[in-house]
Amino acid sequence: MSSTPLQTSNALALVSNVINRGFLEAALERVKTDLTPTQFAGLRFVALHPGGCIRELAQSLLVSHPAAVKLAERLVDRGLVKRETAAEDHRRVCLDLTSTGKRVYKEVFAAQQSLIEQVLDRMGTDAASELRRLSLEFVRSSIDTEHQIAKTCLYCGVQHRDECPLSDAEEALTGKPRSAY
């Protein structure tokens, strides 16, 4: 049975929604937090980029600077994030997780990963391996400019791994491995 590009596109959109909406919302509920998915995305950015600034938060989440400021304020008000003025540039506001923010981030992330693992287990080892292989091949085949790399990157920060397919794609395009985000 062959599929059309539209069917494949719809299938990929569904997978994205399952992971980024369904599993994230279920993980937030499981941890019994009233964070929204957007607030968790902000928390995740700060967890992966300790000392990052609001401008970087805005760029990573593809939101305006004022929206990132409001998001940071909400996370600060909840006691999950702390703001500090950068010593070298007093106009720059740096963000870090509080101990509560670290705990919440780890719990939600673990809950989301658990949900994904359950599905992969139901699929079986061969299908799960094939899904990973095809997903990575799709990403590699999608990238043909440095701009696409920047827009596709998850900005994993401290979790970055050299085997990331975007590292491979950037090295193929530029001759240099992706080392700094």
Phi and psi in degrees as a GROMACS rama.xvg file:
@    title "Ramachandran Plot"
@    xaxis  label "Phi"
@    yaxis  label "Psi"
@TYPE xy
-93.8898  159.821  SER-2
-123.336  155.38  SER-3
-85.7257  161.726  THR-4
-56.654  -36.5116  PRO-5
-65.1  -42.3184  LEU-6
-63.5846  -41.2352  GLN-7
-66.1038  -43.0161  THR-8
-60.2005  -44.4496  SER-9
-64.034  -39.9152  ASN-10
-63.1253  -42.6258  ALA-11
-65.2345  -39.3415  LEU-12
-63.4479  -38.9951  ALA-13
-64.1433  -43.709  LEU-14
-59.4259  -45.3217  VAL-15
-59.4366  -43.8348  SER-16
-65.5901  -39.8504  ASN-17
-58.9544  -46.7134  VAL-18
-75.1104  -51.3251  ILE-19
-82.1373  -18.9986  ASN-20
-113.134  -63.3254  ARG-21
-60.0749  -55.6276  GLY-22
-68.151  -37.7996  PHE-23
-65.9963  -45.6171  LEU-24
-62.7938  -39.9734  GLU-25
-64.3335  -39.721  ALA-26
-65.5711  -41.9236  ALA-27
-61.6091  -39.9355  LEU-28
-68.283  -42.1935  GLU-29
-59.4958  -38.8164  ARG-30
-81.3319  -7.15071  VAL-31
60.1128  48.6661  LYS-32
-113.246  149.881  THR-33
-100.518  24.0894  ASP-34
-66.9233  144.856  LEU-35
-84.7203  162.287  THR-36
-56.6606  -36.9342  PRO-37
-66.174  -41.6516  THR-38
-64.6198  -38.1736  GLN-39
-66.2721  -36.7905  PHE-40
-60.1082  -39.9321  ALA-41
-65.6366  -42.9009  GLY-42
-62.0212  -42.3505  LEU-43
-61.6104  -44.6416  ARG-44
-58.0807  -47.159  PHE-45
-64.7814  -38.4284  VAL-46
-62.0805  -39.0592  ALA-47
-87.4542  -12.3697  LEU-48
-134.442  65.0413  HIS-49
-56.9398  132.202  PRO-50
83.6423  3.25619  GLY-51
-65.6971  159.745  GLY-52
-104.583  169.554  CYS-53
-62.3193  -38.1016  ILE-54
-58.888  -44.0674  ARG-55
-66.2334  -37.4489  GLU-56
-60.0736  -46.547  LEU-57
-60.808  -45.022  ALA-58
-63.7029  -42.7742  GLN-59
-65.998  -40.5404  SER-60
-89.911  -1.33962  LEU-61
57.8503  46.7711  LEU-62
-125.032  166.539  VAL-63
-71.5132  160.965  SER-64
-58.7355  -46.1927  HIS-65
-60.2954  -35.9709  PRO-66
-66.7484  -38.8801  ALA-67
-66.5417  -37.9084  ALA-68
-61.2906  -46.1394  VAL-69
-62.929  -41.4367  LYS-70
-61.8918  -47.077  LEU-71
-60.2384  -41.4538  ALA-72
-60.6007  -41.6872  GLU-73
-63.122  -41.9994  ARG-74
-68.9375  -35.2521  LEU-75
-66.3995  -46.2292  VAL-76
-59.7814  -30.1016  ASP-77
-83.3832  -5.56937  ARG-78
78.8192  19.6105  GLY-79
-96.4805  -26.8745  LEU-80
-132.919  147.085  VAL-81
-118.995  145.393  LYS-82
-107.457  142.244  ARG-83
-141.511  144.144  GLU-84
-78.8088  134.151  THR-85
-66.8371  135.765  ALA-86
-63.7017  -37.3664  ALA-87
-81.0734  -19.745  GLU-88
-150.391  103.094  ASP-89
-67.6822  -9.46732  HIS-90
-82.4961  -17.1671  ARG-91
-90.9976  128.787  ARG-92
-105.938  122.206  VAL-93
-98.6158  148.205  CYS-94
-120.374  139.307  LEU-95
-141.944  155.004  ASP-96
-78.2599  146.549  LEU-97
-82.4745  174.461  THR-98
-62.949  -35.8278  SER-99
-65.8837  -42.1713  THR-100
-60.3851  -41.8006  GLY-101
-61.7921  -44.131  LYS-102
-63.5729  -47.8638  ARG-103
-62.3674  -44.4546  VAL-104
-57.7522  -50.3158  TYR-105
-61.0651  -41.2398  LYS-106
-66.9543  -44.3035  GLU-107
-68.0414  -43.8773  VAL-108
-59.4885  -46.123  PHE-109
-62.849  -39.9942  ALA-110
-64.714  -42.3983  ALA-111
-64.8518  -42.5537  GLN-112
-63.9505  -36.5249  GLN-113
-62.7501  -41.603  SER-114
-63.3752  -41.8887  LEU-115
-64.8606  -44.1635  ILE-116
-60.3087  -38.514  GLU-117
-60.8536  -42.823  GLN-118
-66.3195  -44.7582  VAL-119
-61.5286  -38.3416  LEU-120
-62.6468  -41.8879  ASP-121
-65.168  -31.5825  ARG-122
-71.0142  -30.6705  MET-123
95.3589  156.751  GLY-124
-59.8244  -46.0739  THR-125
-64.5682  -46.0459  ASP-126
-66.585  -39.7517  ALA-127
-64.5092  -41.398  ALA-128
-64.7824  -40.7066  SER-129
-66.6711  -38.9331  GLU-130
-60.8016  -45.6198  LEU-131
-62.367  -47.3365  ARG-132
-59.6111  -46.9655  ARG-133
-68.3332  -36.5436  LEU-134
-62.7156  -45.3683  SER-135
-67.1502  -38.0052  LEU-136
-64.401  -39.6403  GLU-137
-61.5356  -45.2547  PHE-138
-62.6076  -49.7033  VAL-139
-57.9234  -41.081  ARG-140
-73.0276  -18.3692  SER-141
-81.4753  -20.1792  SER-142
-97.4478  119.806  ILE-143
-139.594  8.04905  ASP-144
-142.021  156.628  THR-145
-64.6719  -32.7271  GLU-146
-60.5299  -41.5579  HIS-147
-64.8718  -35.9184  GLN-148
-60.9723  -48.2737  ILE-149
-61.9469  -37.7281  ALA-150
-77.1912  -23.6438  LYS-151
-90.699  -28.3349  THR-152
-54.3196  138.446  CYS-153
-82.8846  -5.71169  LEU-154
50.7397  58.557  TYR-155
-68.8288  -10.2574  CYS-156
55.8438  -122.815  GLY-157
-67.9089  -12.3198  VAL-158
-92.4579  2.13604  GLN-159
-55.6662  139.256  HIS-160
-124.219  141.158  ARG-161
-63.4528  -25.2442  ASP-162
-81.5361  8.23642  GLU-163
-58.3911  133.994  CYS-164
-62.6712  -24.7486  PRO-165
-71.7858  -31.2808  LEU-166
-61.7211  -44.7255  SER-167
-61.1158  -44.5652  ASP-168
-64.5349  -42.6696  ALA-169
-66.5492  -39.5867  GLU-170
-64.0592  -38.9545  GLU-171
-64.9017  -36.496  ALA-172
-78.3282  -41.3454  LEU-173
-110.222  -15.2973  THR-174
85.0647  -0.646022  GLY-175
-125.338  141.587  LYS-176
-72.9353  153.004  PRO-177
-75.3383  113.242  ARG-178
-121.169  -24.4046  SER-179
-126.281  136.187  ALA-180
